[in-house]
Amino acid sequence: MSEGRKNYTPEYRAQAVKLAKEIGYEKAKAELRIPQGTFSRWMRHEREGKIDLGVENRTPQKALNLAEELKREKEKSKKLEKEVEELKKVNEFLKEASRFFAASQ
């Protein structure tokens, strides 16, 4: 009889990946009895940044990537704020133009 698909918490996944980094992939997989495909997917997700192991486990490269991403997001936010202000001005102008043309008829 099959156990079915197990659902692992994000915390469990992170701890399993940490263990694999400490004692090695094969040992961790065997110790935790996690299927090969599942464990491989978790390891890939960690490399892609989908599983966060916490600040103490970030490599300098990952920290730089996060800093760069934050900088890009701040720039994007500023750009969008400027665009919103410009659109508000255009919208106000159109309202005034609409009132002017409505009054002239």
C-alpha positions in Angstrom: 0.0 0.0 0.0 1.4 3.4 -1.0 1.8 6.2 1.5 0.9 8.8 -1.1 2.4 12.2 -1.6 3.9 13.8 1.5 3.7 17.5 2.0 6.8 19.0 3.6 6.8 22.4 5.2 9.1 25.1 3.9 11.0 25.0 7.1 11.6 21.3 6.8 12.8 21.8 3.2 15.3 24.5 4.2 16.6 22.3 7.1 17.0 19.4 4.7 19.0 21.5 2.2 21.1 22.9 5.1 21.9 19.3 6.2 22.8 18.3 2.7 25.3 21.2 2.5 26.8 20.1 5.8 27.0 16.3 5.5 26.6 15.8 1.8 23.7 15.2 -0.6 23.6 11.4 -0.5 24.0 11.1 3.3 21.2 13.7 4.0 18.9 12.1 1.4 19.4 8.6 3.0 19.1 9.9 6.6 15.9 11.8 5.9 14.5 9.2 3.6 13.4 11.7 1.0 12.9 10.5 -2.6 15.7 11.4 -5.1 13.5 13.6 -7.3 12.1 15.5 -4.4 15.5 16.2 -2.8 17.0 17.1 -6.1 14.2 19.6 -6.7 14.8 21.2 -3.3 18.5 21.6 -4.0 17.7 23.2 -7.4 15.2 25.5 -5.8 17.8 26.6 -3.2 20.3 27.4 -6.0 17.5 29.4 -7.8 16.7 31.3 -4.6 13.3 29.8 -4.1 14.3 28.3 -0.8 15.8 30.7 1.7 18.2 29.2 4.2 18.3 32.4 6.2 20.8 35.2 6.5 23.5 33.2 8.1 23.6 30.8 5.2 23.8 33.3 2.4 27.0 33.4 0.4 28.5 36.8 -0.4 27.4 36.3 -4.0 23.8 35.7 -3.0 23.9 38.7 -0.6 25.1 40.8 -3.6 22.4 39.5 -5.8 19.8 40.4 -3.1 21.3 43.9 -2.8 21.2 44.4 -6.6 17.7 43.1 -6.7 16.7 45.5 -3.9 18.4 48.4 -5.8 16.5 47.5 -9.0 13.2 47.3 -7.2 13.8 50.7 -5.5 14.6 52.3 -8.9 11.5 50.6 -10.4 9.4 52.0 -7.6 10.7 55.5 -8.1 10.0 55.3 -11.8 6.4 54.1 -11.2 5.9 56.9 -8.6 7.0 59.5 -11.2 4.7 57.9 -13.8 1.7 58.0 -11.3 2.4 61.7 -10.7 2.5 62.4 -14.4 -0.7 60.5 -15.0 -2.4 62.5 -12.2 -1.4 65.7 -13.9 -2.7 64.5 -17.3 -5.9 63.3 -15.7 -6.4 66.7 -14.0 -5.7 68.5 -17.3 -8.3 66.3 -19.1 -10.9 67.0 -16.4 -10.4 70.7 -16.9 -10.5 70.4 -20.6 -13.7 68.4 -20.3 -15.3 71.1 -18.1 -14.2 73.8 -20.5 -15.8 72.1 -23.5 -18.9 71.1 -21.6 -19.4 74.8 -20.5 -18.9 76.1 -24.1 -21.8 74.0 -25.4 
